[in-house]
Amino acid sequence: MASVKVAVRVRPFNKREINMNAQLIIQMNGKMTGIINTKANARDESIRYKEFTFDHSYWSHDEKQLENVSQEDVYNDLGTEVVDCAFQGYNACVFAYGQTGSGKTFTMMGSPENQGLIPRICKALFEKMSENSKKGITHRVQVSYLEIYQERVADLLRNRDNTSLKVREHPKKGPYVQGLTTCLVTNYGHVEECMSRGNSHRTTASTNMNDVSSRSHAIFTITFVQAGYCDGVPSETVSKIHLVDLAGSERADATRASGQRLKEGAHINKSLVTLGSVISALAEVSLSDQNGYRKSFFIPYRDSVLTWLLKDSLGGNSKTIMIATISPADCNYGETLSTLRYANRAKNIINKPTVNEDPNVKLIRELRNEISKLKALMFSEHRSDMLAQLHEKEAREKELTEEWAGKWREAQAILREQRALGLRKSGPGVVLDSDRPHLVAIDDDPLTTGVTLYHLKEGKTSIGTEDSEVKQDIELRGAGMEPQHCVIVFQDGVATLHPQPGAYVMLNNLLIESPARLSQGCIIFLGKAHVFRFNDPAEAAELRKGDKIYNLSRLNLLSWSTPDLANSMENLQHSQDMDKSDLEHQRINLEKDREDFEKEQEVFEEKRRSLAEAQAKLEEEKKLLLREQFEQNQSMISSSQSVYRSLPSIANENAEHIIQIINYCLRGAGSQTHYEYEVRIRTVDDRWSILRRYSRFRDLHLSMKAKYGNIVSSISFPSKKFFANSESVARARKQHLEAYLLRLLETCKNNSNCPLAYGGPITKNVLINFSPFFQKGVFEIGKYGTC
Ligand SMILES: Nc1ncnc2c1ncn2[C@@H]1O[C@H](COP(=O)(O)OP(=O)(O)OP(=O)(O)O)[C@@H](O)[C@H]1O
């Protein structure tokens, strides 16, 4: 049994109160807090002055005063107790209650330079964990952060999407929020990241009382699991710590709010009124207990989301602390008195905290106790009849211990794996926060369902095809991929992409031929079918630090122009949140960045010039190639015409058989896209069509060359083209391939070793016997066209 610990904290006057010449109405002495009603009749002391005693009365009204209580003092009193609870396996809860602007957020979260309870508690947890891990104790810590706004629950660790999460009740574990993000955190930096993500998502709106007033309740929850061996006995405890920053407790009219604000106030009051009712009912329960007449009271936990979720913390299995924050000014007398009364009532709540031990571990401990008692009994009374019982218990205890150790080892292995991969759950999603540099494949194939991520090695990571003579670290297939396409060298925290000569590699839309440094978020094209985004978590973390954000433009988007940078500077100057010195600091940084950028732009210009030259050269070569190709076409067409002429039996429509490519079409998807040619065949006894892709023609050519040697080698076969999937190549190829087939048949017909040269007419069987290429159904079964 433990009563709720209650502390009161008074803050300094705020600007508004100073401007109003507000009078100080709070007095504190030891544990006592007094409040003066300046408007009451001076002679009626009981109305003029009221006094309350709490576990702590914190005077934080003036930091220059010796007795001023700092954030550290509050942590030393209350925060350390929460940390101890976690390590002892108790649940704990700290909630801050008070009028808007009275200092709840300051006490719970604080500011970066003056941290409050939540960051201090988390920091201390990790410090103590690292000490304990030296003793072989292992831990698992998860955090979640939610907000209750207008009785709706929002996940603060997920990007804002206005979805309200449902509160459910587990028969054993009690109320919980379904689908809430829980982040596995392994160091204080992780927690800090979660806190700042959550804080930036909190719903805030201004009221007349506090310009940055929070109108919602926020609950930061730490689930702390600790396991190890204590004097050789397994031990595993779970502790849940709720750290709650409640919304302003004032009545809606006190803030002169109206409309939407008033509606919010009504909702907030619903939660707070229910909290009040729960506290009152619990206080009645404990008073009736103390007076020896136990009455049953209905505790309205379910009347609000807040009280339902905090059920265990109020009158249940938890050590709970309430911090009531108050204003020192006479203008807030009513609200401050109401807060003090609320806090005074909370003192009476009695909780029943118990150590949350793993049930199996508890059983093991109990068995061990029984075993030692049995042994003692057997020894003192020479009871050999108990031996079987002892063996049975020992065996059961051994079995349970092994089972527990295996389970824990397995859980730790999964954790380690998740940590290495950076996997974490975010609501219904899974987020991969890898801390190593990696490539994420961006796939345009509509049939792709998985997400591919390639980690880069320290040193060299080679990328190529599986046909490469040297095994490649990352093997890719598809158009334009070279066997050894490129290498990414990751050294001293810097990744550099080295394209192999002739490989098609683009970086942020620029074709590169020499090594280029990769920067966070850049896009890489390899061949014609592969696009990747490069992520370097270490660099991203650096860039995230405010003053280095401009480097992103410098490193990554060389295409940014100077006016763009100037615009971004203008935008920055318009940013209202930044104070002057910050702006000045950033202006200097920007200036420096601009200088660096200009230097890099010069380098870039130089590169662009050489690229333009290379491009012109390429154009020239292309023209030459086209001319050559044209001449080759002409010669092939004329040769095919001569074939047509010399082969009346094959080429003539009216003749007994004919081979003709009548059409071509694009088939397949993504990297499998290719052209197929429709070959119409007519022999003396049949007619049919077959679909063949270019590579099948090439296979035919190779097999014929192997069979009939020089006579086939001399037939000109259309060469491999880089842009094989373009329409113009397909069109030209159609003619070339047809001419090739006719020439092949003609040549082989005159070769005595060939089945075509038997002297009779060419029938379907003779042709298929000559090559299965002509057989319908062969190669035509692939999902994406002929295989
Ligand atoms: N103990 C304190 N010492 C110094 N400044 C304080 C203290 N408590 C509060 N303040 C200051 O008072 C202002 C209001 O405090 P805070 O935002 O914490 O109020 P709040 O009760 O959380 O308000 P809300 O209900 O809007 O969340 C802040 O500027 C804060 O820095």
The ligand as a MOL file (V3000), in Angstrom:
LIG
                    3D

  0  0  0     0  0            999 V3000
M  V30 BEGIN CTAB
M  V30 COUNTS 31 33 0 0 0
M  V30 BEGIN ATOM
M  V30 1 N 9.2160 26.6710 -12.4380 0
M  V30 2 C 9.3670 27.4950 -13.4630 0
M  V30 3 N 10.4860 28.2390 -13.5610 0
M  V30 4 C 10.6630 29.0760 -14.6120 0
M  V30 5 N 9.7430 29.2420 -15.6010 0
M  V30 6 C 8.6190 28.5290 -15.5450 0
M  V30 7 C 8.3760 27.6240 -14.4870 0
M  V30 8 N 7.1870 27.0470 -14.6930 0
M  V30 9 C 6.7180 27.5700 -15.8370 0
M  V30 10 N 7.5600 28.4500 -16.3350 0
M  V30 11 C 7.3860 29.2140 -17.5810 0
M  V30 12 O 6.0030 29.5460 -17.6820 0
M  V30 13 C 5.5390 29.4080 -19.0210 0
M  V30 14 C 4.3350 28.4820 -19.0540 0
M  V30 15 O 4.7330 27.2100 -18.6210 0
M  V30 16 P 4.2220 25.8640 -19.2880 0
M  V30 17 O 4.1300 26.0010 -20.7480 0
M  V30 18 O 5.0300 24.7910 -18.7250 0
M  V30 19 O 2.7430 25.8460 -18.7280 0
M  V30 20 P 1.6820 24.6840 -18.8560 0
M  V30 21 O 1.0270 24.5590 -17.5530 0
M  V30 22 O 2.3040 23.4670 -19.4040 0
M  V30 23 O 0.6890 25.2720 -19.9050 0
M  V30 24 P -0.3140 24.4640 -20.8350 0
M  V30 25 O -1.4900 24.0980 -20.0250 0
M  V30 26 O -0.6210 25.4410 -21.8950 0
M  V30 27 O 0.4210 23.2810 -21.3370 0
M  V30 28 C 6.6910 28.9020 -19.8350 0
M  V30 29 O 7.2930 29.9730 -20.4980 0
M  V30 30 C 7.6410 28.3360 -18.7970 0
M  V30 31 O 8.9850 28.4530 -19.2250 0
M  V30 END ATOM
M  V30 BEGIN BOND
M  V30 1 1 1 2
M  V30 2 1 2 3
M  V30 3 2 2 7
M  V30 4 2 3 4
M  V30 5 1 4 5
M  V30 6 2 5 6
M  V30 7 1 6 7
M  V30 8 1 6 10
M  V30 9 1 7 8
M  V30 10 2 8 9
M  V30 11 1 9 10
M  V30 12 1 10 11
M  V30 13 1 11 12
M  V30 14 1 11 30
M  V30 15 1 12 13
M  V30 16 1 13 14
M  V30 17 1 13 28
M  V30 18 1 14 15
M  V30 19 1 15 16
M  V30 20 2 16 17
M  V30 21 1 16 18
M  V30 22 1 16 19
M  V30 23 1 19 20
M  V30 24 2 20 21
M  V30 25 1 20 22
M  V30 26 1 20 23
M  V30 27 1 23 24
M  V30 28 2 24 25
M  V30 29 1 24 26
M  V30 30 1 24 27
M  V30 31 1 28 29
M  V30 32 1 28 30
M  V30 33 1 30 31
M  V30 END BOND
M  V30 END CTAB
M  END
